[in-house]
Amino acid sequence: MQVFHCRASARSWFVAVLVFAAACAKPVQRPMNVGEVDAPADRIGIDDTFDVRVYGEPELTGAFRVATDGTIDYPLAGRVQVAGLRTGQIQQMLVEKLKDRYLKEPQVAVTIKDRNSQKVSVLGQVSKPGQVGYYPNMTIVDAIASAGGFTGIAAKNSVSLRREVGGKIEMRVYPVADISEGRSQNVMVLPGDVLVVDERVF
């Protein structure tokens, strides 16, 4: 009976240690599931800029900013409505306009340069807090850099990312300094995201 009592006591003590350890363990924060939100459609908006490249035609190649009426002034074609179109649609439209009048087989490429119509807010301890223009495949490191980088008192490994998902606000904290140095995985941002850089605790 004494041996049974000792074994029972040891077993009870072991279970108590496991319960205590589980209670004290720091919860693991799951990364924000960017798949929950579709990436923005590749559409051009007002104040966006994009590059047009026409092979062998430098006078038709350049960067264009969308005016407040949703148009650009393109050489030989005049005012062209582009707001709301995808880059592929703009490319095809320019091919048709140039082919009909000026070039036999124009080779046109359109790429987005700056998405000024879509913004990411970067607040707190950055050099230039406010909104920055979004561009495709923008990361949390890119967004901080676009806001001028961290201040001297920034908590570089305590950057909150707030995002609306399904009508609810989700928030995660990311170690941007570790991400910059390759010790943690980078994170994509989306238009409408809000980044808040905390002040370092001395």
Secondary structure, 3 states (H helix, E strand, C coil): CHHHHHHHHHHHHHHHHHHHHHHHCCCCCCCCCHHHCCCCCCECCCCCEEEEEECCCHHHCEEEECCCCCEEEECCCEEEECCCCEHHHHHHHHHHHHHHHCCCCCCEEEEEEEEEEEEEEEEECECCCEEEEECCCCEHHHHHHHCCCECCCEEEEEEEEEEEECCEEEEEEECHHHHHCCCCCCCECCCCCEEEEEECCC
